[in-house]
């Protein structure tokens, strides 16, 4: 290292260097990381990485490193290449993960939330980017929002999904029709009560965002039941920490079996993010398979499972309403637990058309509107 030229504010080491950053002081950066993240490593049109660090014949090392103005400049040994890194960009990287405008704290809600649910007219999403961003943000933060004044057409639901991304098929197909079927393959296709659940837990990766477009609803009964799984699970963490631990660590088997498909998966009842906060829940009594964990483990699992299931029924959490024709409720299928009261199939007409999209596409759509870029 003695032959390497190092300018003021830089201290070289064998595998990296310290650079004096305005807001942090001396901060260490690895040479591999610096070389890999030179701005020239990314195609300016596609924004994809075009530099392949696997092709380096020797570990990257500087021939010279200095601060020029407000940037770190490195000349690389063994290469005819110079990299320039804005100090502000280095400082943002040193602070942690790259800023993500879609990473917002989840806001728990309770049974009184219906009156304050985010609502936006369908036409506004076409014409007003601020209205579109507000709707996407509501689904990210609260997990649920309404779109009102929906046209009575199949095309309207497809257009709505396309504000987020693409329709995500499941073993039910791209779309599903919630109405009374003569030979139902799912409890939703009957007039019976539908217990509180999240959808398609039998899929290895259950879809993230659900759309239910009400096309007609004149029946007696059939109230919609919605609650925030995050709110319930966080309360369980406080009330019964050991039960919370069991449900966040134990994998539960689910299945959905019919003539043309046999879907099976394992899910955790409570899902945690990388920071240990509740990111969602998976619950479905009608798709739960025979629990196959050791019988001795069931001694603790079942009481925890039943405690959580009974909490879901509490009036504190349960939001009850009757969806109207022309409304589409959009919600996070990994967070919002929903169900339905029984209704009289002969008292009128009830028809909801549904489909799914993915959580990642929701976050992507919001980032685009927030103007996030690769380099600041």
C-alpha positions in Angstrom: 0.0 0.0 0.0 3.0 2.3 0.4 3.2 3.0 -3.3 -0.5 4.0 -3.6 -1.3 7.6 -3.9 -3.8 8.6 -1.2 -5.1 12.2 -0.9 -6.1 14.1 2.1 -9.1 12.6 4.0 -8.4 9.1 2.8 -6.8 6.2 4.7 -6.0 3.0 2.7 -6.2 -0.5 4.1 -5.6 -3.9 2.5 -9.3 -4.6 1.5 -10.8 -1.2 1.6 -10.4 2.5 2.5 -11.7 5.1 4.9 -13.0 8.3 3.4 -13.9 11.4 5.4 -17.6 12.1 4.7 -19.0 15.5 5.5 -21.9 14.2 7.7 -20.3 11.0 9.1 -16.5 11.5 9.4 -14.2 8.6 8.5 -16.3 5.8 6.9 -15.0 2.5 5.5 -15.8 1.1 2.0 -14.7 -2.2 0.6 -12.7 -2.2 -2.7 -14.9 -4.9 -4.3 -18.0 -2.9 -3.4 -16.5 0.3 -4.8 -15.5 -1.2 -8.1 -18.8 -3.1 -8.5 -20.8 0.1 -7.9 -18.9 2.6 -10.1 -21.5 4.6 -12.0 -20.2 3.2 -15.3 -21.2 -0.3 -14.1 -24.8 0.5 -15.0 -26.3 1.0 -18.4 -27.9 4.5 -18.5 -30.8 3.4 -20.7 -31.8 0.1 -19.2 -30.4 0.9 -15.7 -29.1 -2.7 -15.5 -25.6 -3.6 -14.3 -23.3 -4.2 -17.2 -20.0 -4.6 -15.3 -19.4 -8.2 -14.3 -17.0 -8.4 -11.3 -16.6 -12.1 -11.9 -14.3 -11.2 -14.8 -11.7 -9.4 -12.7 -8.5 -11.5 -12.8 -7.2 -10.0 -9.5 -8.9 -8.4 -6.5 -9.6 -4.7 -7.1 -7.1 -2.3 -5.6 -6.5 1.5 -6.1 -3.5 3.0 -7.8 -4.6 6.4 -6.5 -7.5 7.7 -4.5 -8.3 11.3 -3.7 -11.2 13.6 -3.0 -11.9 16.0 -5.8 -14.5 18.6 -5.0 -17.5 16.8 -3.6 -16.5 13.3 -4.9 -14.2 10.4 -4.2 -12.1 9.6 -7.3 -10.3 6.2 -7.6 -7.8 5.1 -10.3 -7.8 1.4 -10.3 -4.6 -0.6 -10.5 -4.3 -3.1 -13.3 -7.2 -1.4 -15.2 -7.4 1.7 -17.4 -10.4 2.8 -15.4 -11.3 5.7 -13.1 -14.4 5.7 -10.8 -16.1 8.8 -9.4 -18.4 8.6 -6.4 -20.3 11.6 -5.1 -19.7 11.9 -1.4 -23.4 12.5 -0.8 -24.1 9.1 -2.5 -21.5 7.3 -0.4 -23.1 8.9 2.7 -26.5 7.7 1.7 -25.2 4.1 1.2 -23.3 4.2 4.5 -26.5 5.1 6.3 -28.0 1.7 5.4 -30.3 0.3 2.7 -31.1 2.4 -0.3 -34.0 4.7 0.4 -37.3 3.1 -0.6 -40.3 5.4 -0.8 -42.6 2.3 -0.7 -41.2 1.2 2.7 -43.6 2.9 5.0 -44.7 1.9 8.5 -47.9 -0.1 8.6 -50.8 1.7 10.3 -53.0 -0.7 12.3 -56.7 -0.1 12.3 -59.7 -1.4 14.2 -63.5 -1.9 13.9 -64.3 1.8 13.6 -62.2 2.2 10.4 -64.9 1.9 7.8 -65.9 5.6 7.9 -62.3 6.7 7.3 -61.3 4.1 4.7 -59.5 5.7 1.8 -61.9 6.1 -1.2 -61.1 7.3 -4.7 -63.4 7.4 -7.8 -62.3 5.1 -10.6 -62.1 8.0 -13.1 -59.7 9.9 -10.8 -57.1 7.2 -11.1 -57.0 7.7 -14.9 -56.6 11.5 -14.7 -54.9 12.4 -11.5 -51.4 11.0 -10.5 -51.8 12.4 -7.0 -55.0 10.5 -6.6 -53.4 7.4 -7.9 -50.4 7.8 -5.6 -52.7 8.4 -2.6 -54.7 5.2 -3.4 -51.5 3.1 -3.7 -50.1 4.6 -0.5 -53.3 3.7 1.4 -53.0 0.1 0.3 -49.4 0.0 1.4 -49.9 1.7 4.8 -53.4 0.5 5.8 -53.7 -2.6 3.7 -57.1 -1.7 2.3 -58.8 1.0 0.2 -62.0 1.5 -1.9 -62.3 2.5 -5.5 -65.8 3.9 -6.2 -67.9 4.6 -9.3 -66.6 1.5 -11.1 -68.1 0.8 -14.5 -70.2 -2.4 -14.6 -67.8 -4.2 -16.9 -65.1 -6.8 -16.9 -62.7 -4.4 -18.6 -63.0 -1.9 -15.7 -61.4 -4.4 -13.2 -58.6 -5.2 -15.6 -57.9 -1.5 -16.1 -57.9 -1.0 -12.3 -55.3 -3.8 -11.8 -53.1 -2.3 -14.5 -52.6 0.8 -12.4 -50.5 -1.6 -10.2 -49.3 -4.2 -12.7 -50.6 -7.4 -14.2 -53.3 -9.8 -13.1 -51.7 -12.6 -11.1 -53.3 -15.9 -12.0 -53.9 -18.6 -9.3 -55.3 -22.1 -9.6 -58.7 -20.4 -9.9 -57.6 -18.7 -13.1 -57.0 -15.1 -13.8 -60.4 -14.0 -12.6 -63.1 -15.5 -10.3 -66.8 -14.8 -10.0 -68.2 -14.8 -6.5 -71.9 -15.7 -6.9 -74.0 -18.7 -6.1 -72.9 -21.7 -8.2 -74.9 -24.9 -8.8 -71.8 -27.1 -8.2 -69.5 -24.9 -6.1 -65.8 -25.7 -5.8 -65.3 -23.1 -3.0 -67.4 -21.9 -0.1 -67.3 -18.4 -1.5 -69.5 -19.6 -4.4 -72.4 -20.4 -2.1 -74.8 -18.3 0.0 -73.3 -19.8 3.2 -71.3 -17.8 5.8 -67.6 -17.6 4.9 -65.3 -17.7 7.9 -62.5 -15.2 8.3 -59.6 -16.1 6.2 -56.8 -15.0 3.8 -57.0 -16.3 0.2 -55.2 -19.2 -1.5 -52.8 -20.2 1.4 -52.3 -23.5 -0.4 -50.2 -21.7 -3.1 -46.5 -21.7 -2.3 -46.5 -17.9 -2.9 -50.0 -16.7 -2.3 -50.9 -13.6 -4.3 -50.4 -10.3 -2.4 -53.2 -7.9 -3.5 -56.8 -8.8 -3.9 -59.5 -7.0 -5.9 -63.2 -7.5 -5.3 -65.4 -5.6 -7.7 -69.1 -5.5 -6.7 -71.3 -5.6 -9.8 -74.5 -6.3 -8.0 -75.7 -6.6 -4.4 -79.4 -6.5 -3.6 -79.6 -9.6 -1.4 -80.6 -9.8 2.3 -77.6 -10.4 4.5 -74.1 -11.1 3.3 -72.3 -8.4 5.3 -68.6 -8.2 4.6 -66.3 -8.8 7.5 -62.8 -7.3 7.3 -60.1 -6.9 10.0 -56.4 -5.9 10.1 -54.3 -9.0 10.8 -51.4 -6.8 11.8 -53.4 -5.1 14.6 -54.5 -8.5 16.0 -51.1 -10.1 15.8 -49.3 -7.2 17.4 -51.9 -7.3 20.2 -51.2 -11.0 20.6 -47.5 -10.3 20.9 -48.4 -8.1 23.9 -51.0 -10.3 25.5 -49.3 -13.7 25.0 -45.7 -13.4 23.8 -45.1 -17.2 23.8 -48.1 -17.8 21.7 -46.9 -15.1 19.3 -43.5 -16.8 19.1 -45.1 -20.2 18.3 -47.3 -18.8 15.6 -44.5 -16.8 14.0 -42.2 -19.8 13.9 -44.4 -22.8 13.1 -45.1 -23.8 9.5 -48.7 -24.9 9.0 -49.8 -27.1 6.1 -52.6 -25.9 3.7 -54.1 -27.6 0.7 -56.7 -27.1 -2.0 -57.7 -30.3 -3.9 -60.1 -30.7 -6.8 -60.3 -32.7 -10.0 -57.8 -30.6 -11.9 -55.4 -29.4 -9.2 -53.8 -30.5 -5.9 -52.1 -27.5 -4.3 -50.2 -27.8 -1.1 -47.9 -25.5 0.9 -46.7 -24.6 4.3 -47.2 -21.1 5.8 -46.6 -19.3 9.1 -49.7 -17.9 10.7 -47.9 -14.7 11.6 -45.4 -13.3 9.1 -42.6 -11.0 10.3 -40.5 -8.6 8.3 -36.7 -8.3 8.6 -37.1 -5.9 11.5 -39.3 -8.3 13.5 -42.5 -6.3 12.9 -45.7 -8.1 11.8 -46.0 -7.9 8.0 -49.0 -10.1 7.6 -50.9 -13.3 8.6 -52.1 -16.4 6.9 -55.2 -18.0 8.2 -57.8 -20.3 6.5 -59.7 -23.0 8.4 -61.3 -24.4 5.2 -57.9 -24.8 3.5 -56.0 -26.0 6.5 -54.6 -29.5 6.0 -54.1 -32.0 8.8 -51.5 -30.5 11.1 -48.5 -32.8 10.8 -46.0 -31.3 13.4 -45.0 -33.7 16.2 -48.0 -34.4 18.5 -46.1 -33.1 21.5 -45.6 -29.7 19.7 -49.4 -29.6 19.3 -49.8 -29.3 23.0 -48.5 -25.7 22.8 -49.5 -25.0 19.2 -53.2 -25.5 19.4 -53.8 -23.3 22.4 -51.8 -20.5 20.7 -53.6 -21.1 17.4 -57.1 -21.0 19.0 -56.2 -17.9 21.1 -55.4 -16.1 17.9 -58.5 -17.4 16.0 -60.7 -16.3 18.9 -59.0 -12.8 18.9 -60.0 -12.4 15.3 -63.7 -12.6 16.4 -63.4 -9.7 18.8 -65.6 -6.7 18.2 -62.5 -4.5 18.7 -61.1 -5.6 15.3 -64.0 -6.6 13.1 -65.1 -4.0 10.5 -68.6 -4.9 9.2 -70.2 -3.4 6.1 -72.1 -4.3 3.0 -70.3 -3.6 -0.3 -72.3 -1.7 -2.8 -72.6 -2.2 -6.6 -69.9 0.0 -8.3 -67.4 -0.3 -5.5 -64.1 -2.3 -5.6 -62.4 -3.1 -2.4 -58.6 -3.6 -2.8 -56.6 -5.1 0.0 -53.4 -6.8 1.0 -54.1 -10.6 1.0 -51.2 -11.2 3.4 -52.5 -8.8 5.9 -56.3 -8.3 5.7 -58.4 -11.1 7.0 -61.9 -11.2 5.5 -65.1 -13.1 5.5 -68.9 -12.8 4.9 -72.1 -13.4 6.7 -74.6 -15.8 5.1 -77.2 -14.3 2.7 -80.5 -15.3 1.1 -79.7 -16.3 -2.4 -83.4 -15.9 -3.5 -83.8 -12.3 -2.1 -81.9 -10.6 -4.9 -78.7 -10.6 -6.9 -75.1 -10.7 -5.5 -72.1 -10.7 -7.9 -68.5 -9.9 -7.1 -65.8 -10.3 -9.7 -62.3 -10.7 -8.3 -58.6 -11.1 -9.2 -55.2 -10.6 -7.7 -51.9 -8.7 -8.3 -48.6 -9.0 -6.5 -47.3 -6.9 -3.6 -44.0 -6.2 -5.4 -45.9 -4.6 -8.3 -47.8 -2.4 -5.9 -44.6 -1.2 -4.4 -43.1 -0.7 -7.9 -46.0 1.4 -9.0 -45.7 3.6 -6.0 -42.0 4.1 -6.4 -42.5 5.2 -10.0 -44.9 7.9 -8.9 -42.6 8.9 -6.0 -39.8 9.5 -8.6 -37.2 7.1 -7.1 -34.0 6.9 -9.2 -30.9 4.7 -9.1 -28.5 7.6 -8.3 -29.4 10.8 -6.5 
